[in-house]
Amino acid sequence: MTSLAHTINERFTFVDQTEKEDQTAFARDVRIGLTASPKHLPCRYLYDRTGSLLFERICDLPEYYVTRTEREILRERAGEICDLLPDPTTLVELGSGSSAKTRVLIEAILTDRETLHYVPVDVSREMLRTTSVALLKAFDGLEITAVAGDYRKGLCFAENTLDEPKCFLWLGSSIGNFDRVAARDFLRLIRDTMTESDRLLLGIDLRKSRDVLERAYDDSQGVTAQFNKNLLVRINRELDGDFNLESFDHRVHYDEEAGRVEMHLVSKVEQTVRIDRLALNVPFTRNESIHTGYSYKYSLDEIDELARSADLRPQRRWLDAQRRFSLNLFARTDACNLQNPLATAKT
Ligand SMILES: C[S@@+](CC[C@H](N)C(=O)[O-])C[C@H]1O[C@@H](n2cnc3c(N)ncnc32)[C@H](O)[C@@H]1O
């Protein structure tokens, strides 16, 4: 792993924890995924520069309630959340993206406190840099250490480098991209990185009707379809592939029993795709799919169970007015001084 820390100025450090072998990892994962049966590609690769910009457009779509509802909770409850965080607190955000919702929290913290150290972590390097520069311009009291790398590298960085109490943020229901076992295991990893005074603020989307869910991931303007197909564009560009976008459909299905939305790219015809840099021919039958992502949904009981199994103690939970989304504040089970344990509030 290469780790390069560039101090841009006294308020901004950019730590590049991406592997020099990023390209190699992408090539390896594409080969593994497209030669497997059934075919699959890891959803983290959806977020190159174009993918990150497309995701920002998704956040504004009328069907994509996820961002709106979480933002609603944050706007209503930012003051309350700040009061539950130790002073000072370093905010460490996993998969920060545009940090648009986090701004609400940053603003609330800086209303009460003079300075704040924010550590956004994201695989999308350009988005991370642009966002950090914009935030530093907007908030005088802010200091940013941006970590370009995956979640695990961000946790490692936090554990080895940050001394102050921390609040880990994992918003946007990104936990839903993990299956239920992997979600528990990853929460345990976060828990093991936390000290007794640290907190985790976790946004988790709730189970709801098929109709609402399938429309959220298959919008009428086709932006989510473009986001999904951008993965093929990325393979074409970075690995010299010859995917014809017109011959694949974006398809979304809600598996109610499993409680997950599945995203697929489905071949409309029998065809063989060539990926030159992998010296690979990938045969597709008609209707064969590449699975490109899950979005698991949770009931409130499932969230409690998830927390228990990861040794985390719910300190507070907030829901939006329509009970579509939950924001959960957790501490380690052995943390002391928890106020209002297990309380739930609606905005
Ligand atoms: C669904 S978006 C959420 C963005 C933002 N947190 C929000 O709530 O709007 C997921 C973000 O996590 C980043 N991401 C995805 N997989 C990641 C990984 N394994 N490690 C680090 N970042 C990741 C993506 O680049 C993207 O910015």
The ligand as an ORCA input file, in Angstrom:
! r2SCAN-3c Opt
* xyz 0 1
  C     -24.099      5.796     -1.758
  S     -22.775      6.947     -1.849
  C     -23.091      7.867     -0.361
  C     -22.426      9.236     -0.350
  C     -22.765     10.073      0.881
  N     -22.236      9.459      2.093
  C     -24.261     10.228      1.006
  O     -24.821      9.747      1.988
  O     -24.855     10.848      0.122
  C     -21.399      5.953     -1.387
  C     -20.077      6.689     -1.284
  O     -19.126      5.781     -0.733
  C     -17.987      5.692     -1.566
  N     -17.549      4.277     -1.486
  C     -18.154      3.190     -1.996
  N     -17.498      2.072     -1.650
  C     -16.453      2.471     -0.890
  C     -15.401      1.777     -0.219
  N     -15.321      0.445     -0.257
  N     -14.504      2.500      0.487
  C     -14.585      3.873      0.535
  N     -15.560      4.583     -0.089
  C     -16.487      3.881     -0.780
  C     -18.433      6.109     -2.941
  O     -17.374      6.646     -3.698
  C     -19.525      7.136     -2.619
  O     -18.993      8.427     -2.502
*
